[in-house]
Amino acid sequence: GRTEGGAQGSGDPEIIKAIKVREFHSGKIREYKTEGAMGETAAGYVSYIETSEYEAAPELKKILLTVVDEENKARKDIFVKTPSKSGGKEPSKNEIDSFGKIFADEQRALAQKGDWVQDNSGKWSRKK
């Protein structure tokens, strides 16, 4: 995505690691989204969407939730580190949140038909 574009050149090891984590999980996340078990939140994170399949399979749900946690931690690292590149100081919570929202907009735009997405009011729907 465009949001990580500037990060590559910065050589920030945490950002590089976060991008690698995201690349590692991208295929799995695509599967979960296709199954309707994962969606994109308005804050720029992924969320587990309850499905009977995963509720009936605690082991598989545990793996899914681990992917959610790792993906969200990687995204948070990107959100925190990227805005700070501009001024060199720690970004405020507002800056981090607004970066997350920009990221969320991009993820919604990239979402495929039928993917769960959350709008800014917090309402979940499947992308048309």
C-alpha positions, -999 to +999 in steps of 0.1 A: +000+000+000+010+036-005+012+042+033+042+020+037+060+036+006+081+060+026+089+035+053+111+013+030+137+039+025+139+049+062+156+016+071+138+016+104+142-020+116+108-020+134+090-009+102+109-034+081+100-062+105+064-050+106+062-050+068+077-085+067+051-097+092+024-083+071+038-099+039+040-132+058+003-131+069-012-116+037-022-149+022-038-162+054-056-129+059-070-130+024-083-165+032-099-154+064-115-124+047-129-146+019-144-169+046-160-139+062-140-145+094-120-113+094-127-077+086-111-043+083-119-019+112-124+019+107-092+024+128-070+006+103-068-028+121-082-063+114-108-078+136-122-114+140-157-116+127-175-144+146-184-174+123-200-207+133-171-225+117-144-209+139-166-208+170-169-246+166-132-250+162-113-235+191-079-245+178-085-228+144-100-198+161-068-195+183-046-195+151-069-168+135-067-147+167-029-150+167-028-137+131-051-109+141-028-100+170+004-101+150-011-082+121-024-055+143+008-052+162+027-048+129+002-023+117+004-003+149+042-002+146+038+012+111+012+037+123+034+049+152+067+050+133+055+064+099+041+097+111+071+103+133+094+102+103+081+136+092+090+155+124+114+131+141+094+134+173+070+108+187+037+113+170+007+122+191-022+098+196-042+120+172-015+117+145-013+079+150-051+076+149-055+098+118-028+078+101-047+046+110-079+061+095-061+069+062-048+033+063-083+021+069-096+040+040-070+024+018-078-011+031-115-005+024-107+006-011-085-025-016-111-048+000-127-073-024-164-078-029-180-095+001-152-086+025-163-072+059-155-036+064-163-012+092-174+024+084-164+053+105-196+051+126-185+016+136-211-002+115-199-035+098-210-044+063-199-066+034-183-046+006-206-044-024 
